[in-house]
Amino acid sequence: MLDVALAAGVSPETLRKIESGRVATPAFSTIAAITDVLGISLDAVWLEINPPERAGESGQGAPELRAKIAS
C-alpha cells in the first residue's frame, strides 16, 4: 500500500481512507493517479461502482483494485 500511495503522489493515510470509505468523494485526479499506478482503467472502476443492470454483466474494478493495493 505504501508503494502505491507514494507512486500515486498521495499519502498512505489518504489511500487508507479512500479504501475504507472514510473519504466519500476523493478528487478525480487522486483516483486517476491511483488507477494509473495500479494499471486499472477508470472504466473498470466506474463499472464497479455503477454496475450494468442487465443480468450476467458485472464490473470487476474494485476486487482487482483491492487485490493490487494489498500486494
CYANA upper distance limits for C-alpha pairs under 8 A (distance plus 0.5 A):
  1 MET  CA      5 ALA  CA      6.63
  1 MET  CA     12 PRO  CA      7.34
  1 MET  CA     15 LEU  CA      8.33
  1 MET  CA     69 ILE  CA      5.79
  1 MET  CA     70 ALA  CA      6.58
  1 MET  CA     71 SER  CA      7.79
  2 LEU  CA      6 LEU  CA      6.62
  2 LEU  CA     12 PRO  CA      6.07
  3 ASP  CA      7 ALA  CA      6.48
  4 VAL  CA      8 ALA  CA      6.56
  4 VAL  CA     34 ILE  CA      7.58
  4 VAL  CA     37 VAL  CA      7.05
  4 VAL  CA     38 LEU  CA      7.82
  4 VAL  CA     69 ILE  CA      7.20
  5 ALA  CA      9 GLY  CA      6.64
  5 ALA  CA     10 VAL  CA      5.61
  5 ALA  CA     11 SER  CA      6.21
  5 ALA  CA     12 PRO  CA      5.70
  5 ALA  CA     15 LEU  CA      6.71
  5 ALA  CA     34 ILE  CA      7.78
  6 LEU  CA     10 VAL  CA      6.35
  6 LEU  CA     11 SER  CA      7.01
  6 LEU  CA     12 PRO  CA      7.72
  7 ALA  CA     37 VAL  CA      7.08
  8 ALA  CA     30 THR  CA      8.07
  8 ALA  CA     33 ALA  CA      5.54
  8 ALA  CA     34 ILE  CA      5.73
  8 ALA  CA     36 ASP  CA      8.30
  8 ALA  CA     37 VAL  CA      6.59
  9 GLY  CA     33 ALA  CA      8.01
 10 VAL  CA     14 THR  CA      6.93
 10 VAL  CA     15 LEU  CA      7.42
 10 VAL  CA     30 THR  CA      7.87
 11 SER  CA     15 LEU  CA      6.98
 12 PRO  CA     16 ARG  CA      6.68
 13 GLU  CA     17 LYS  CA      6.65
 14 THR  CA     18 ILE  CA      6.70
 15 LEU  CA     19 GLU  CA      6.60
 16 ARG  CA     20 SER  CA      6.56
 17 LYS  CA     21 GLY  CA      6.47
 17 LYS  CA     22 ARG  CA      5.34
 17 LYS  CA     23 VAL  CA      6.01
 18 ILE  CA     22 ARG  CA      6.56
 18 ILE  CA     23 VAL  CA      5.51
 18 ILE  CA     24 ALA  CA      7.80
 18 ILE  CA     26 PRO  CA      7.38
 19 GLU  CA     66 ARG  CA      8.41
 26 PRO  CA     30 THR  CA      7.15
 26 PRO  CA     31 ILE  CA      7.39
 27 ALA  CA     31 ILE  CA      7.04
 28 PHE  CA     32 ALA  CA      6.51
 29 SER  CA     33 ALA  CA      6.56
 30 THR  CA     34 ILE  CA      6.76
 31 ILE  CA     35 THR  CA      6.57
 32 ALA  CA     36 ASP  CA      6.53
 32 ALA  CA     42 LEU  CA      7.37
 33 ALA  CA     37 VAL  CA      6.80
 34 ILE  CA     38 LEU  CA      6.77
 35 THR  CA     39 GLY  CA      6.37
 35 THR  CA     40 ILE  CA      5.46
 35 THR  CA     41 SER  CA      6.81
 35 THR  CA     42 LEU  CA      7.19
 35 THR  CA     65 LEU  CA      8.33
 36 ASP  CA     40 ILE  CA      6.77
 36 ASP  CA     41 SER  CA      7.77
 38 LEU  CA     65 LEU  CA      7.82
 38 LEU  CA     68 LYS  CA      6.95
 38 LEU  CA     69 ILE  CA      8.07
 40 ILE  CA     44 ALA  CA      7.29
 40 ILE  CA     45 VAL  CA      8.15
 40 ILE  CA     61 GLY  CA      7.84
 40 ILE  CA     65 LEU  CA      7.70
 41 SER  CA     45 VAL  CA      7.25
 42 LEU  CA     46 TRP  CA      6.59
 43 ASP  CA     47 LEU  CA      6.63
 44 ALA  CA     48 GLU  CA      6.82
 44 ALA  CA     59 GLY  CA      6.78
 44 ALA  CA     60 GLN  CA      6.74
 44 ALA  CA     61 GLY  CA      4.97
 44 ALA  CA     62 ALA  CA      8.44
 45 VAL  CA     49 ILE  CA      7.00
 45 VAL  CA     59 GLY  CA      8.14
 45 VAL  CA     60 GLN  CA      8.10
 45 VAL  CA     61 GLY  CA      4.98
 45 VAL  CA     62 ALA  CA      6.74
 46 TRP  CA     50 ASN  CA      6.35
 46 TRP  CA     51 PRO  CA      8.33
 46 TRP  CA     59 GLY  CA      8.45
 46 TRP  CA     61 GLY  CA      8.03
 47 LEU  CA     51 PRO  CA      5.38
 47 LEU  CA     52 PRO  CA      7.65
 47 LEU  CA     58 SER  CA      7.71
 47 LEU  CA     59 GLY  CA      5.06
 47 LEU  CA     60 GLN  CA      7.72
 47 LEU  CA     61 GLY  CA      7.31
 48 GLU  CA     58 SER  CA      7.78
 48 GLU  CA     59 GLY  CA      4.97
 48 GLU  CA     60 GLN  CA      6.39
 48 GLU  CA     61 GLY  CA      5.67
 48 GLU  CA     62 ALA  CA      6.35
 49 ILE  CA     59 GLY  CA      8.43
 49 ILE  CA     62 ALA  CA      8.48
 50 ASN  CA     59 GLY  CA      8.46
 51 PRO  CA     57 GLU  CA      8.09
 51 PRO  CA     58 SER  CA      6.05
 51 PRO  CA     59 GLY  CA      6.15
 52 PRO  CA     57 GLU  CA      6.57
 52 PRO  CA     58 SER  CA      6.67
 52 PRO  CA     59 GLY  CA      8.13
 53 GLU  CA     57 GLU  CA      7.94
 60 GLN  CA     64 GLU  CA      6.89
 61 GLY  CA     65 LEU  CA      6.35
 62 ALA  CA     66 ARG  CA      6.44
 63 PRO  CA     67 ALA  CA      6.62
 64 GLU  CA     68 LYS  CA      6.70
 65 LEU  CA     69 ILE  CA      6.70
 66 ARG  CA     70 ALA  CA      6.61
 67 ALA  CA     71 SER  CA      6.85
